[in-house]
Amino acid sequence: MAERFADPATEQWLREVERSMRGIERSVMDEVHLGPVAVRILLAAAGVATLSLTAAAPTAVAATRPLLPGISIVISVAAVGTAVRAVLARRFPWMCAGAMTAGLATVVSLLSFWSLRTGGGVLGAGWFALTAVGEGVLAAGWVAAVVRPVSSSQPDCRIAPTGRR
């Protein structure tokens, strides 16, 4: 605060107002608008990843070297959980977490697919490829939401310019 007031009550009130305004600013800047189409695409990708994870789990258990497929399933579950949480919260930090976990899960699922396919004799390795596709869509969707400019990410908070060309 630049000004000092003689009244301590006024100074206390101004500090509380300033703290409240900063909290509101942080809250508004953290909010990210997701359109209904984006929400449907992200939830569909999470659904595809979940269903293919369910089908891939027996393959991971039956593999001769189940470590990488098992890690892939754990990371994929984390990616789907983070995606659902990010859709519900619609906050910037959750979307960043969704992008990171989905990106990591995509790579690990592809590695699991490659490992199972080159290891030979394991049926069901394709489920890991389908999981990777769903996670790749999640990663791309979250990255698109995260890098969107602030001017278009919060349409309810912006005033449309009038008369400017």
Steps between C-alpha positions, in 0.01 A plus 500: 500500500637837400298712741514480876191581701503621858209275587615139563151369429507656153843349430380159619191525279709601197737205555203261514349650185833474318543137609145419386555666163824307444320176587224580251758585234685170552173310491382664177837457329505131594159434344509366146197481277439167329231491236247215493666342194839497673346345811335226293822425312706486820247279680471270196880466488504424873229239440696337218811493717305352792336226293825405330676500839242256627571274202878548526530406867485121442762535227731681741460230762555217250811656344835331550640836617206680660692795650465749214136412421420520871661843529310603187170403657575691821603815313201467265260478794662814642459675163132412475439603861678829445301559181169451676610725786616768254167492314314539829729769647574696178805653664830573330719292737281191456510540125880523509506185713264333251726591209811370675350172622328430167821571310701271726232232487494515119873436478497220757198333337675508162812352660288226655337427165840483332643284779213253487497484119874442470506263797291259299199285565289739710148554380332825592795734454280709273305620803807693606506668158133597539574629850782710355263646239252604770778646713646681199164666438487596868851645486425699184174630646660612825792663323255687276306616807814604686659703221179678405536877540339651809280721283317197362521272804259701715228635271264583787756735659578702190320806368462502125657809342244724334559708192864396452616358172 
